[in-house]
Amino acid sequence: MRYISTRGQAPALNFEDVLLAGLASDGGLYVPENLPRFTVEEIASWAGLPYHELAFRVMHPFVAGSIPDADFKKILEATYANFAHSSVAPLRQLNGNEWVLELFHGPTLAFKDFALQLLGRLLDYVLAKRGERVVIMGATSGDTGSAAIEGCKACENVDIFIMHPHNRVSEVQRRQMTTILGDNIHNIAIEGNFDDCQEMVKASFADQGFLKGIRLVAVNSINWARIMAQIVYYFHAALQLGGPARSIAFSVPTGNFGDIFAGYLARNMGLPVSQLIVATNRNDILHRFMSGNRYDKDTLHPSLSPSMDIMVSSNFERLLFDLHGRNGAAVAALLDSFKATGKLSVEEDRWTEARRLFDSLAVSDEQTCETIAEVFKTTGEILDPHTAIGVRAARECRRSLDIPMVILGTAHPVKFPEAVEKAEVKATLNLPAHLADLFQRPERCTVLANDLKAVQAFVSQHGNRGKPL
Ligand SMILES: *Cc1c(COP(=O)(O)O)cnc(C)c1O
């Protein structure tokens, strides 16, 4: 499989290179040159497969030519053996034809484990083959950091540096990162905010001199392998609900548009998806596009669903590429103008095309709490705030009551006790067994000033399993 850039000017890469690449050299994002397409009969024949075997069927066309089938199967089996539920991604019924797909049974209790558990293993496999080491740098306001660290902790050939804003992530989220102790794990608390952390990652990608020739790898959702891994659970959910003989609708709590873009790809690969609902919090740039063709940058509004607090959605460019007939020059022009003006809209017929599949809703903090309370009252289930936004949007935007509606349950409620408390749900939330002693575990973290040079010096002093590069 070859991968091309959404801006049309960067060289095409194979899977191995795309795994190690961040942005394409033209500033675009990599997408498959040709999407595999499965027949209804083929998809139907996968019913009842264990998750890792289904994952192999869905993903092997993407890695073909780079990873031998037998090795890929082994990697997938190890990846999903790590999940605390035998079905890996179980469905839970809320109402008649309404289901939550629980994607929070991985090691860090959020759906990001599906992709990052795989990414760490793929990286280590490819690097061992090449005899290379890499450094990962990432910024996090919560979920991504812990999932990336968990995914990379066993990697022989990776040192990972994750920056979070000092004293500005929740205690559970901080401990999920800082209690993972390994020579190759480096937590940095920056005396600044999340944007400061992200700026330092960007600046480090732009000027890599401090790395002395070691390659820098991105683990944010622009990495193609993350999107790829998320396609699988759309198939998994549909197969359990009578698909592909019948259509399925999905509602997806959305920030950077990675997770829902995977659902869009699943549909283009042959899964009968009738509707995709973009569920956002107050940071609603995607809702403004889907409802009124206005993708206009706004300021950041901190919310009760912090993993969806974004100003722009990095993966939206991948959808724009398809909406423009895969014309890289047109996408580049559109994004250049967005960069200059902070505004973007597309031609009417392209927008209408998107609206055939996508609906959207922006949900306030108040409505999020209302939904948590209501679902608890009627079903006894406690939703995390992100999932609650998905449920709210599913109920308001649903096109057909005959088609099963699946809401992606993106995080375990124990990670977001503040929202659950505000919803006045009177129930105790316990950490699952593998994290029960999280508050007793020793932590390791280095606090650094909001200073690029200091951070880069730290990376180059510790980037080789704690030793200098
Ligand atoms: C990351 C995250 C999201 C948003 O996913 P995107 O792929 O960025 O759209 C939603 N919910 C939770 C809990 C997350 O961690």
The ligand as an SDF file (V2000), in Angstrom:
LIG
                    3D

 15 15  0  0  0  0  0  0  0  0999 V2000
   -9.2790   12.0460   22.2280 C   0  0  0  0  0  0  0  0  0  0  0  0
  -10.6470   11.9070   22.7830 C   0  0  0  0  0  0  0  0  0  0  0  0
  -11.7920   12.2830   22.0460 C   0  0  0  0  0  0  0  0  0  0  0  0
  -11.7060   12.9530   20.6840 C   0  0  0  0  0  0  0  0  0  0  0  0
  -11.2420   12.1010   19.6650 O   0  0  0  0  0  0  0  0  0  0  0  0
  -10.7360   12.7080   18.2670 P   0  0  0  0  0  0  0  0  0  0  0  0
  -10.1860   11.5490   17.5250 O   0  0  0  0  0  0  0  0  0  0  0  0
   -9.6870   13.7310   18.6180 O   0  0  0  0  0  0  0  0  0  0  0  0
  -11.9130   13.3200   17.5850 O   0  0  0  0  0  0  0  0  0  0  0  0
  -13.0410   12.0440   22.6030 C   0  0  0  0  0  0  0  0  0  0  0  0
  -13.1620   11.4950   23.8360 N   0  0  0  0  0  0  0  0  0  0  0  0
  -12.0950   11.1470   24.5790 C   0  0  0  0  0  0  0  0  0  0  0  0
  -12.3110   10.5640   25.9220 C   0  0  0  0  0  0  0  0  0  0  0  0
  -10.8050   11.3230   24.0800 C   0  0  0  0  0  0  0  0  0  0  0  0
   -9.7400   10.9670   24.8360 O   0  0  0  0  0  0  0  0  0  0  0  0
  1  2  1  0
  2  3  1  0
  2 14  2  0
  3  4  1  0
  3 10  2  0
  4  5  1  0
  5  6  1  0
  6  7  2  0
  6  8  1  0
  6  9  1  0
 10 11  1  0
 11 12  2  0
 12 13  1  0
 12 14  1  0
 14 15  1  0
M  END
$$$$
